[in-house]
Amino acid sequence: MNLDITTVAAVSGIIVIICGVTFILNTTLRRNDLVGRIWSVAFVAAILETIAYTVQGMEPSAWWAIAIGNSALVFAIGVLWSGSRAANERRPLYPIPLAVAVIVGAAVLLRGPAGGPWAGSVEMFTATAVFAGLGFVETSRGWLARSLNARILGIASLVMALYYAARAVLILILGHRDPVFATGFGTIPATIIDMGLVVIGTVTISLIQQERFKRPGLVIPSDSEAEGLMSPGAFRAVAETWLRRSVRDRVTLALVLVELANIDEINLAFGRLMGDNAIRLMGRLAVGDAPAAALVGRLSRRRFAILFPMEDEDDARIVADRINSDALTSPIDDADRFRAATFTGITSTRAAGSRYDDLVETAEAVLDLAIDSGKPGTIEYAA
């Protein structure tokens, strides 16, 4: 069966629009959180890409639509990566896809009408492959690594990364008119593959969102702040100031990340109210057991951060041991039916540097090792 580009483009456009609108409405009407908003932007960009390529296909003189389509595709894949980072409770970094998308669009505009419909293809293929590859890496770490749907999304991202990397290489070597390139990597086969990936992405991302909303640790109880416990934004702002001072004064700062280990079990056995009480208790313990000169903040519902000057290598471990010990000896409810437990990840500016993001990412990496051990009370240290 021979497929013409007009039919394939029309079917692709319909599928992309249906998938995009479905996800956006689902996000808006059910739970409009940051991750959902970021992924919704990706679908908006995908719809814009479809419209732009349709305009260019209907009116070949509208060469500028290629710039919009190429940019929108790159931005969509990049923002999917940003949403995955946010789902893993990491900085989304969405300005990066935006900047790269602008560069990809400029690659078309600089060539002008003479560039033809394949203008800027190498730049678009390369950027798409890079962002899809980053998406695969992100779904292989943090919370997403423990989600079957995220692993499926990661496989789809890897397929896209490899396919677009091959397109970038082959168009440079063979050119877009070569029969080999046209048959396996031209517009029609690429559009068909993209359609499949869009459907897979829509289903898996929707299921990932459902998993996230079912996570007991997703929403912070409104009255859970202990005195001295900073919000994520406030903690970051003050911590960055401390880190700049530590460079100036050549002081080593330790970062201790403490995560409530058994919140799922507590919620299942005793209900959400008891889970909230456990989180409030951990907030109080983090504040009370931190050194006198320390910043204490919440990074997520169940994760707390303590930043303080470290004079001795054992200082951070002593703090972690103290919090873990107090959690095990502090009753969560009046009936004293259960206790909390923790996982802990520790690093320092000596090991991770003095950038806030690097410090937190290193601590989160070792915290993930503690969580993966499956043994509450585990402390991992990045020397």
C-alpha positions, 0 to 999 in steps of 0.5 A: 500500500502506498501512502501519500504525504497529504494523507499521512500528515492529515491522520497525524495531525488529527491524532496529535490534536486529539491526544493533546486536547485530551491530556490538556483537558484531563490535566485542567479538570482533574488536578492542575499541578506543575508537572501537568502544566509543563507536560500540557505545554508540550502537547500545545507545542506538538499541536502547534507543530502539526498546524505549522507543517500543515500550513507549509504543506498547503502553501509551499510559499509559507516557508517560515512555517517550517521554522515554527514547526521545527521549533515547536517539535524540539520544544515539545520534546524538551518540555517533556524532559522538563516535566519528567525532571519536575516529576522527579522533584528536580528543577524543570529547566524549561528555559533550556528547551525554549532557548534551543527551540529558538536556535532551531527556528533561527537555523531555518529563518537564516536560510530563507526561502531558498533553504527549501522544506528541509532547511534546518533539518540537521539542527532539528534532528539533533536537538530532538535526539538530545532531548529525547535521550535526556528524557530517557535518562530522566525516566531511569532515575528518581521516582520515575525509575520505580514506575512501569509506565515511566519505563515505557515512556523512557523506552519510547523516548530512547527509540525517538532519540536513536531514530532522530540521531540516525536521521541527522547522520544519514541526511548529512551523509546521503542527503534527503533525496537518497532513496535509502533515506526517503524510504526509512527516514523521510517524512512519511516513515518519520511521521508514522513513527511519531504518531505511534510515539505520541499515542504511547506518550499520551497514554503513559504520561496520563497513567504517570499522572494518576500514579503521582496523584495516588502517591501519599507524599504528593501533597503537603498538609496545609498546617504541617509547617513546624516553627523554623521549617522553611518552604522549598523556595525560601530554603533555596533562596537562603541556601544559595546565599549561604553557599556563596558565603561558604566559597568566600570564607572557605567553609565546608557546608554539609547537606543532609536529606531526610525522607520519611521511609514508611509513609505509604505503610502508615497511610495504608494501615492507619489512614491519611490523617496519621500519615500527615501526623507522621510528616508533621513529626518529621518536620519537628524532628528535623528542626529540633535535631538540626545544629544550632547554626543550620537551615532546615527546609522541606523539599517535598511532602516527605523530604526534608533538608538540613544545611549547616557548616561542617567542621568534622567528617562525622558531623553530618552523620551524627545529625542523621543518626540523631534524627533517625533515633528520635524518629524511632523513639517518638510516638506518632499518635497518643495510642503509640501504635507505630513509629516513623523511620527514615532514609538519609542521603548526605553530601557536602560542598567538598564533594559536590561543589558550591552550586545549590543544584549540584549539591542537592542532586548529589544528595538526592543521588545518594538518598536514592541509594538509601531508598533502593536498599529497602532498609529504613534507617539506611544512611548513604554518604557522598564523600 
